[in-house]
Amino acid sequence: MSSYEVMNPAANRSMHCFPGMILGLKYHDNLALNPSDIPGGYSIHDFRQFIGETYSLKFKHSSKIRKPTLMLISREKTRKILNEDEMITIMKELGFQVIVARAEEARNMNKFANTVNSCSVLVGAHGAGLTNELFLPPGAVMVQVEPLGLEWAAANYYGNPAPTMHVHYLRYKIEPEESSLIELYGRYHSVITDPESVYAKGYREVRAVYLDQQDVRVNIVRFSKTMLQALKLVRKEPLTR
């Protein structure tokens, strides 16, 4: 199975450091299951049904949620939304009931899963909190605030999986002026104008710059248009381009 010596942590108590690790027999994709590789042919839809039964999730479709309800994933360390209060105000003005979710609330997974399931829209900056789209009812909307330099990660980790779960996906791609990186590097630095040059230096540099240093201040006028699209999807109204 491996050309390396097997390490038994029970016998070897020393610390081992690795640049990365994949656990599991086979990697299918991000938030995905390949039915042809699984005994029984289970799909992500089957897995979502299993989650629903495990946590006794109430809503089988977003159309059963009477009032448009939105959860905003609030980040407190990296990729924070600096004008979160303004976002909440515009969401409420558009007619959403808003729930602000912070990291500590997810510790009670059963309660948190049911709260997410009661929402018709999930909004958050790129990050692990968007994995909670797994608990959204079919027909709901996931809105990802996409920080500078994270287009590929945003699409592949959370954007592309959404439709396979029957969840609508809307992308709010920020402009350079909405990134805190401008204050650190200046408008014409390669970090702003040429993210590929940062990627050429490897993942550690990418993480240090775009994941760990960056916060976001969204343009409320632009963002309100995305939220209006989300509202139309919830109400099953045609979208305008």
N, C-alpha and C positions, 0 to 999 in steps of 0.2 A: 504493500500500500504506500510506503514511503521509503526513500533512500536515507532518511535521517533516523537517528536513534529515538525511540519512544521515551518521552519523559513522564515519569509518574510523580505528580505533585505531592502525593502522600509520603513518598520516600525521599524526594528531593525538595527541601524547603527553601532553597535559594530563589532569588528573584530573577525572572527571565523577561527580557524586553524584546518586543517584535514590532516592526514597522506597520504590520497589519495582520488580520486574521480572518479567515472564513470558516464559520461553523456550519455543519450540516453535511449531508451526503452529496447534495447537488444544488448548485445555484441556478434558479430558474429565471429570475430577473428581479427588478425592484418592485416590491408589493405585487408579486405575480406568482401564479402556479401554472405549470405546463401540464395539462391533463394527460398527455401521451407519455409522460415520464413518471406518473404516479399510479400505483395499484388502485384500481377503482375509478381512475380517470377524473379525480376531483379537480374542480376549477376554483378560481378566486371567488366566484359566485357561491359555490358550496362552502368555502371557508367563511364567507361573510354570513351565510346562514348559520353555520356552526357558532360563530361569535354571537350572533343574535340570540340563539338559544342559550348559550352559556351565560350571557349577561341579562337575559330576559328583556331584550330591547323591544320597546313598544311599537315603534313606527316602522311599518313595512314599506312605506312610500312617503315622500315629502308632501304629497298632496293631502295627506291626512292631518298635517300640522296647520291649525286654523289661522294663526297669525304669523307672518314672516318673522322668523326668529334667527338671529345671527350670533355666532360665537366668534369672538376675536381672541386669537392666541396671543397673549401678551408676553413678549420676551424681555428678560430683565438683565441679561449679560451682554451677549453679542447679537448683532443685527436687530437692535431695538428700533421700534418705531417712535421717533422723538416727539411727534405731534399726535400721539394716540388720542388725546382728548378731542382734538379737532375731528379726527376720523369718526369717533363715536358720535359726536354731534351731528355730522352729516348723515350717518347711518340712521340715526333716530329721525332726522328730518325727512328722510326718504320713506319712513314707515316701518323700519325694522325694530323689533324688540332686541336689545343687545345684551349679550352675556360676555363679560370679560373673564377669560380663563388664564390663570397663572399656574406655574409649574407645580406648586404645592398641592393644588386641587386635584391633580391627576394621581396623587398617591392612593386615593380610594378609587381604584379602577372601575369597580362596578358602578358606583355613583357617577363617575365622570363619563363613562361610556354611554350611560343613559341620558346624561345631559347633552352630549354631542348628538345622540340619536334624535333628540327632540328639536334639533335645529335644522332649518332649511338651507342655511349658508354657513360655511366655515371660512374665516379669513385669517391670514397670518403671513409673516415674512418667512422666506425660505428657511426651513429648519425642521428638526425632528417632530415638532408639535403637529405638523401637517400629516403625520402618519395617522392621526386620529380621523382622517377621512374614511378609514375602514369602518367607523361606527356610524357614518352618515347614512340616512335612508336613501334608497334609490330615488333619483329625481332631484336630489339636493345639489347645491353648487359649492365648489371649492374655489376660492380666490387666493392665488398666491402672489404676494408682493415680492417681486424678483429683484434682488439687489444687483448692483453693477458687477459684471464679470462672472455671474453664476447662471448664465442661460442654460448651459448643458445640464448642470446638476438639477436646476429647477424643473426642467422638462422631464428628465429621465427618472428622478427619484419620486416626484409627486404629481407632475402634470400628466404625463402619458398614462400612468396607471389609473387615473380617475375614470375615464370612459369605460374601462373594462369592469368597473364596479357600478356602472350606470349612474355615475356622478358627473355633472357638468363641470367643466374646468374653464376658468377665466384667469388670464395672465395679466397682472399689472406690472409691466416692465418699467422700472424707474428710469428717469433721465439722469445724466451725470450730476446735474444741479441738485438732485434729491439725495445724493449720497454724501455722507460725512467725509468720505475720502478726499473730496475736493479741498476741505479745510486742512487736511494733513499733507497733501501732495501738490495742490494747485491744479487749476483747470486743464493745463496742457501737459501734465506729466503722463508718461506712458502707462501708468497704473489706470488713468482715466481714459486715455485715447487709444491704447493698444493693449488690452488685457491678454492677448495672445503672447506678448513678450514676457508677461509674468508667468503664464502657463509653461513657457519654454524653460523656466528655471526649476520646475518640478512642483509636486503637490504641496510640500511644506511651505513654499513661498506663497502659493495660491491661498492656502488656508490662513496663513498669517495675515495676508492683506485683505482678501475678499470675505472671508468667513469671520475672522477674529477681530479685525480693526474696524469693520464697517457697520455703521448705523444708517437709518433711513429717515428722511423727513419728506413725506409724500406731498405732492402737489394736490391739494384738496379738490380743486376744480377738475383736474384730470381723473382723480380717483373717484369722484362722485359719478362720473360717466360709467366707470366700470361697475360701480355698485348699482347703478340704474339698470345695466345689463343683467346683473344678478337677480334683481327684483323681477325683471321681465321673464327670466327663465323660471323663477319660482311661480310666477303667475301664468306661465305658459303663453306669454305674449311674444309676437315676432320681434327679433332683434333687428336694429337698424345699424348699418355700418357708417 
